[in-house]
Amino acid sequence: MHLNRKEFLSLSGRAAAGAALGAWGLLLPEAAFAKEVLDSPEVRKVHEIIMRSKADHIRKVQDDLKQPSVSSWNMGILEMAERMLAHFKAIDCKETAIVKTDGLPGVWAWYDVGAPKTVSIYMMYDTQPWDEKRWSSPPLEARLVKMDPFQQVVMARGAINDKGPNRMFLNALEAIIEAHGRLPVNIMFTCDGEEEQGSPHFHQVLEPYADRLRRANAHLSTGLQQDPEGNIQMGLGGKGILYLEIEAHGARWGRGPQKRPIHSSRKAILDSPVWRLIEALKTLYDPAADKILVPGYYDAIRPPNAEEKELMGVLTSRFKGRLFGSERENVKAWMNGWSEAEAAWHLTFDTTLNIDGLWSGYTGPGSATILPEKAAVKIDSRLVPDQEIAVQKRLILDHLNAKGFGDLDVRQHGGGDEWSQTSVKQPVVQAVLSVYKKYGIEPQIWPRRAGSSPEGQYTRGLGLPAARGGIGHGGRAHSDDEYLVIEGNGKVADFVKAEQAMVDTLYAYAHWPETRGAAGA
Amino acid sequence: MHLNRKEFLSLSGRAAAGAALGAWGLLLPEAAFAKEVLDSPEVRKVHEIIMRSKADHIRKVQDDLKQPSVSSWNMGILEMAERMLAHFKAIDCKETAIVKTDGLPGVWAWYDVGAPKTVSIYMMYDTQPWDEKRWSSPPLEARLVKMDPFQQVVMARGAINDKGPNRMFLNALEAIIEAHGRLPVNIMFTCDGEEEQGSPHFHQVLEPYADRLRRANAHLSTGLQQDPEGNIQMGLGGKGILYLEIEAHGARWGRGPQKRPIHSSRKAILDSPVWRLIEALKTLYDPAADKILVPGYYDAIRPPNAEEKELMGVLTSRFKGRLFGSERENVKAWMNGWSEAEAAWHLTFDTTLNIDGLWSGYTGPGSATILPEKAAVKIDSRLVPDQEIAVQKRLILDHLNAKGFGDLDVRQHGGGDEWSQTSVKQPVVQAVLSVYKKYGIEPQIWPRRAGSSPEGQYTRGLGLPAARGGIGHGGRAHSDDEYLVIEGNGKVADFVKAEQAMVDTLYAYAHWPETRGAAGA
């Protein structure tokens, strides 16, 4: 089903005439065309294969989950990388490689059948560690168990984050190949074995393939996006993040205790690095006014553009009262008494200066009388377009120097993630939306997520539009009893439907008429 | 050797005529009389008994050290209390009692032979716990070992803090009784089984005996005061201490995360209890100016009196360049560039506001992105005459309320110790100084220690003058390989001499002519 341009125009004309597809105000007319594709016999044939391969597909997920791959323990990473390589060979990738880095290796694979479009796919293949005694089912056994409110889940470390969904996507690809001999798109896979470490070397995985990756048409993430109620939040980008640790130490300062804590009575005659850190922090941020005091910190921020404003309008009107889900039970009031809509706006467009951790001296029960020789803080700043990590970091350093705090030790944790942004009009986004539409799911579409991810390496680093989409559900990532839903609760898609939707997304995108980047990034 | 007033006047006349004893500028003429007493056959006889009882005395120290008494583990406390009771019965105390409290019990004992003077003695009989694998000799075996630079020490938990010195004092008392059938003073013993917990219930030990304790003439501590070089620092009192823990919590504030940390991206729309705590702290103290900003915080402070100024003059001239010993290696410069003498002055007379500990959120390695729901700080304030704990605490609370921080949780740790002060002219102080003089040791005499102790319960609570004195050495209190010196290094007194000096102190005080309190407290 490789439609030509003429056939497409015929279909999209029908879409423009239709009303239902435009209901969210965000679907382009071409979505009508996607609907035709998704209802096509070609796609239905793949769906049938997935349905009858269910037992085999579940077993393949379990097999991957039984292979440990804990980056922080350096346990099973190489074996898991080899498994990924085997998976990519099994679908006839024309290139596969273990990619060495200064840390644990990544994996590269290129599926190329000369299709008109090429999709970039990211996979992480490491997991968090675990504390087995806290699990109700052993984290490496990947048992199928009942777990309220779901009829059946597979329980294992990596079940949802991300080894389960990765293997489901490969299952979906194998079903397509079984049905039609080839995929409707070319795919470039780049895989990270250190995601749980903050992907410190992932740029070294991308770098050798950057020229090829730049020629891809879009970057796609196909994880399972439904929460337990079946709802989906979709962000068309993310904020950047600068993460700093700042330490005041008597030895660098030349004042206060120099080597170790001293008896607290000495506060009468010695300066305190703890009070000094507090003094420095108060020059950075005024909490009462919610104002970052670093000169120039807001200068690079561009105002929300027309599309972003339109997206916020749709979001806050269609999801009024439902924008913030379960997190509301941990919140009594938003800052400055903001309404839900105002909070959504500030969450999307504001930069931040947050304290993640703060410590000095004795923090145990009861009392200890010491004047500590050092104090430290971890802060993170979320960055919005067009704030850049290096620039904002420099502003903070210059400010601390100007205020006389040049002796503070300021270290950046990781390279940070730059902000990322893709237009809702991008075909890869529209393809995802079309699939949600097919399954009757209206997602919350936020101009960007308030959080951060390495997506910017693909969007801003390689120039690809990016979208994240998928139905189905799993949970307890990073915690005990991590799970992936096999049979749902009537609200979330089950395992089979989630794989089928992955097929849909590939087909919707493969056949979406596009000139890459024409709709603006 | 109970001299009458006439005999004393004769002796003290001789002292006034002598020059040597006045060398420090702080010994009263009566010290000449003490010298006679300390050279007397009566005292020499006791010294001889101590010398020939050495092996037995060491064994008795070892026996007490082999009995564990760890208050934090509630291990052996009752057994140790019973041992103390047996010790007091062995010297024919007329009253002995285990004193129940809301916590672990104390011990009371009253030795009364109708002597003209009564001394109050405090003993703690609990110890810190231990980590046995870190010890070079098992902490409960109390072995005699070589430990550089000392020829022989007894190594055990409690060796110096305070079970070793306690038993040495009892050894000294037994030697006196063996020599002369009775002690030259009456003694009221009050013993604490929770000192290492901050003596939370010790007031309940004192309370039933307060009326009797008030009739004592002085409170005396006879621990081993020499540092490894043989030097002694003597403080004629101590500062008070107010210890507070202040917590900011979203739930009490009604802003920020309410129950648990939230994703750090939420800083864009949520207030931070961490920033709030910092905001509150900066209203308490200005580190650049070293100024406590709580209104009225300095109001109760009385200026140094004539005696205190004189003591500081003697101290800073006679110990120029030697006031701060080994702690100097942890200090590069005093606050405000103060000289040693200036630092000594401020250390003695200034109140403080110190941060002992500070914590919030994620404090481990690497990064975690959270907005914590709470933050806390431990602060201590050293109080000088006439600052009272309750008053200073109220000032801080009122200030925080006035500044809008009424939701902060402010808890006091322990009741705190009030400041304590005894005049250098008090006979019990002079008696201690006379003994130091006898052994050729000139102590650093500070008007008060910068630290705090429960001594105020005896001085201000019960109206007793107090002194702390003794020669000999032990170390590593609270650490592994705690020790008590048996045979020294040529600089510190050995075990026998330390016990002999305890005898001296009792005799010097017993025969010191006094009208209690006449010299002012």
Interface residues (C-beta under 8 A of the other chain):
Chain A: G198 K239 I241 Y243 G250 G254 R255 P257 Q258 K259 R260 I262 H263 S264 S265 R266 K267 A268 I269 L270 D271 S272 V274 W275 R276 I278 E279 L281 K282 Y285 P287 A288 E327 E329 N330 V331 K332 A333 W334 M335 W338 A343 H346 L347 D350 T351 T352 L353 N354 I355 D356 G357 L358 W359 S360 G361 Y362 T363 G364 G366 S367 A368 T369 I370 L371 P372 E373 A375 K378 D380 R382 H413 G414 R449 A450 G451 S452
Chain B: Q197 G198 K239 I241 Y243 E245 G250 G254 R255 P257 Q258 K259 R260 I262 H263 S264 S265 R266 K267 A268 I269 L270 D271 S272 V274 W275 R276 I278 E279 L281 K282 Y285 P287 A288 E327 E329 N330 V331 K332 A333 W334 M335 W338 A343 H346 L347 D350 T351 T352 L353 N354 I355 D356 G357 L358 W359 S360 G361 Y362 T363 G364 G366 S367 A368 T369 I370 L371 P372 E373 A375 K378 D380 R382 H413 G414 R449 A450 G451 S452
